[in-house]
């Protein structure tokens, strides 16, 4: 589940604004220098977010993840209990059939069909629950991705960065450009979790 949250923002955070090299008198040979410094020798207005860390720091995302994990575990426990009960009843049926303990052939056939229908229901329920949990997972991922994207757009109205990158999309970038903690703090203030969630 952690991997799910760690990868949900793969394409969300890259604000694809072009870096314009507008220094008068600069030749194309000097473009490489402009990538790290502007005309005044200061850092360019760019930043990056480490999405792996951001999702871990975003308390609401962790809360949603834990709720989904708890639901999946509860669903699995219920299905396992039903499967164990069915298996025991099937064993009892086999033993009675071997010992000719049924009152009639019709009675044996009815119990056999009942067990078969219960097995089919169990399989259908398991497939339905898996599908529902998958859908819940996708909705959770989309909600968190939207939260992050919308907050960064709002944040940048005053921050004024020209480009906000995802760290994983870079080969190398100085930690001086890291705004992950700022974004996490802003997200947590804007949409706090309803319960305290510990990072796993």
C-alpha positions as CSV (number, residue, x, y, z in Angstrom):
1,X,0.0,0.0,0.0
2,X,2.9,2.3,0.7
3,X,4.1,1.9,-2.9
4,X,0.7,2.9,-4.1
5,X,0.9,6.2,-2.3
6,X,4.5,6.8,-3.1
7,X,3.8,6.6,-6.8
8,X,0.4,8.3,-7.1
9,X,1.8,11.7,-8.0
10,X,4.1,10.7,-10.8
11,X,2.7,13.2,-13.3
12,X,0.9,15.6,-11.0
13,X,3.6,17.9,-9.7
14,X,5.5,18.9,-12.9
15,X,4.3,22.5,-13.7
16,X,5.6,22.6,-17.3
17,X,6.6,26.2,-17.6
18,X,9.5,27.1,-19.8
19,X,12.6,28.6,-18.4
20,X,13.3,31.7,-20.6
21,X,16.9,32.8,-20.9
22,X,16.3,36.5,-21.4
23,X,19.7,37.9,-20.6
24,X,20.6,40.5,-23.2
25,X,23.8,39.9,-25.0
26,X,24.1,36.2,-24.0
27,X,25.1,33.8,-26.8
28,X,23.8,30.3,-27.1
29,X,27.1,29.0,-25.9
30,X,26.3,30.4,-22.5
31,X,22.9,28.6,-22.1
32,X,24.4,25.9,-19.8
33,X,25.4,28.6,-17.3
34,X,22.0,30.1,-17.4
35,X,20.5,26.8,-16.3
36,X,22.0,27.1,-12.8
37,X,22.2,30.9,-12.5
38,X,20.3,33.9,-13.8
39,X,21.9,37.1,-15.1
40,X,22.4,38.4,-11.5
41,X,24.1,35.2,-10.3
42,X,21.1,34.1,-8.2
43,X,19.3,30.8,-8.2
44,X,16.5,30.6,-10.8
45,X,12.9,30.6,-9.6
46,X,12.5,26.9,-9.7
47,X,11.8,24.3,-6.9
48,X,11.1,20.6,-6.5
49,X,9.0,18.4,-4.4
50,X,10.0,14.9,-3.3
51,X,6.6,13.1,-3.7
52,X,7.7,10.0,-1.8
53,X,8.4,12.1,1.3
54,X,5.4,14.4,0.6
55,X,2.9,11.6,0.8
56,X,4.4,10.3,4.0
57,X,4.3,13.8,5.5
58,X,0.7,14.5,4.4
59,X,-1.3,13.3,7.4
60,X,-4.7,13.2,5.5
61,X,-3.1,10.9,2.9
62,X,-1.8,8.6,5.6
63,X,-5.2,8.6,7.3
64,X,-7.0,7.6,4.1
65,X,-4.4,4.9,3.4
66,X,-4.8,3.4,6.9
67,X,-8.6,3.4,6.6
68,X,-8.3,1.5,3.3
69,X,-5.8,-1.0,4.8
70,X,-8.1,-1.6,7.7
71,X,-11.1,-2.2,5.5
72,X,-9.1,-4.6,3.2
73,X,-7.9,-6.5,6.2
74,X,-11.4,-6.7,7.7
75,X,-12.8,-7.9,4.4
76,X,-10.1,-10.5,4.1
77,X,-10.7,-11.8,7.7
78,X,-14.5,-12.1,7.0
79,X,-13.9,-13.9,3.7
80,X,-11.4,-16.2,5.4
81,X,-13.9,-17.0,8.2
82,X,-16.6,-17.8,5.7
83,X,-14.2,-20.0,3.7
84,X,-13.1,-21.9,6.8
85,X,-16.8,-22.5,7.8
86,X,-17.6,-23.7,4.3
87,X,-14.6,-26.0,4.2
88,X,-15.7,-27.6,7.5
89,X,-19.2,-28.1,6.3
90,X,-17.8,-29.7,3.1
91,X,-15.7,-32.0,5.1
92,X,-18.8,-33.0,7.2
93,X,-20.7,-33.7,4.0
94,X,-17.9,-35.9,2.6
95,X,-17.8,-37.9,5.8
96,X,-21.5,-38.4,5.9
97,X,-21.5,-39.4,2.2
98,X,-18.8,-41.9,2.8
99,X,-20.6,-43.4,5.8
100,X,-24.0,-43.4,4.0
101,X,-25.4,-41.2,6.8
102,X,-27.9,-39.4,4.7
103,X,-31.6,-40.4,5.1
104,X,-32.0,-40.4,1.3
105,X,-30.3,-39.7,-1.9
106,X,-32.5,-36.6,-2.3
107,X,-31.3,-35.2,1.1
108,X,-27.7,-35.7,0.1
109,X,-28.3,-34.0,-3.3
110,X,-29.9,-31.0,-1.6
111,X,-27.1,-30.5,0.8
112,X,-24.5,-30.9,-2.0
113,X,-26.3,-28.2,-4.0
114,X,-26.6,-25.9,-1.0
115,X,-22.8,-26.2,-0.4
116,X,-22.1,-25.6,-4.1
117,X,-24.2,-22.5,-4.1
118,X,-22.6,-21.2,-1.0
119,X,-19.1,-21.7,-2.5
120,X,-20.3,-19.8,-5.6
121,X,-21.6,-16.9,-3.5
122,X,-18.3,-16.8,-1.6
123,X,-16.3,-16.6,-4.8
124,X,-18.6,-13.9,-6.2
125,X,-18.4,-11.9,-3.0
126,X,-14.6,-12.1,-3.0
127,X,-14.5,-10.8,-6.6
128,X,-16.9,-8.0,-5.8
129,X,-15.1,-6.9,-2.7
130,X,-11.8,-7.0,-4.5
131,X,-13.3,-4.8,-7.3
132,X,-14.8,-2.4,-4.7
133,X,-11.5,-2.1,-2.9
134,X,-9.6,-1.5,-6.1
135,X,-12.1,1.3,-7.0
136,X,-11.7,2.8,-3.5
137,X,-7.9,2.7,-3.9
138,X,-8.1,4.5,-7.3
139,X,-10.5,7.1,-5.8
140,X,-8.1,7.7,-2.9
141,X,-5.1,8.1,-5.2
142,X,-7.0,10.6,-7.3
143,X,-8.2,12.6,-4.3
144,X,-4.7,12.8,-2.9
145,X,-3.2,13.7,-6.3
146,X,-5.9,16.4,-6.7
147,X,-5.2,17.8,-3.3
148,X,-1.5,18.1,-4.0
149,X,-1.9,19.6,-7.4
150,X,-4.5,22.2,-6.4
151,X,-2.5,23.2,-3.3
152,X,0.7,23.6,-5.3
153,X,-1.2,25.8,-7.8
154,X,-2.5,27.9,-5.0
155,X,0.8,28.0,-3.2
156,X,2.6,29.2,-6.3
157,X,0.3,32.2,-6.8
158,X,2.4,33.8,-4.0
159,X,5.6,31.8,-4.2
160,X,6.1,32.8,-7.8
161,X,8.2,29.8,-9.1
162,X,8.5,29.4,-12.8
163,X,8.9,25.7,-12.6
164,X,8.0,23.2,-9.8
165,X,9.6,19.8,-10.5
166,X,9.1,16.3,-9.2
167,X,12.4,15.2,-7.7
168,X,12.1,11.7,-9.3
169,X,12.0,13.4,-12.8
170,X,15.4,14.9,-12.3
171,X,18.9,13.4,-12.6
172,X,20.3,15.8,-10.1
173,X,19.0,18.8,-8.3
174,X,20.4,20.6,-5.3
175,X,18.5,20.3,-2.0
176,X,18.4,24.1,-1.9
177,X,15.5,23.9,-4.3
178,X,13.5,21.5,-2.1
179,X,10.1,22.8,-0.9
180,X,8.6,19.5,0.1
181,X,8.4,20.4,3.8
182,X,6.6,23.7,2.9
183,X,4.1,21.9,0.7
184,X,3.5,19.2,3.4
185,X,2.9,21.8,6.1
186,X,0.5,23.8,3.9
187,X,-1.4,20.6,3.0
188,X,-1.7,19.6,6.6
189,X,-2.9,23.1,7.6
190,X,-5.4,23.2,4.8
191,X,-6.8,19.7,5.1
192,X,-5.8,18.2,8.5
193,X,-6.4,14.5,9.3
194,X,-9.3,13.8,11.7
195,X,-7.1,11.4,13.7
196,X,-3.4,11.4,14.5
197,X,-1.7,9.0,12.0
198,X,1.7,7.6,12.7
199,X,4.1,7.1,9.8
200,X,4.8,3.5,9.2
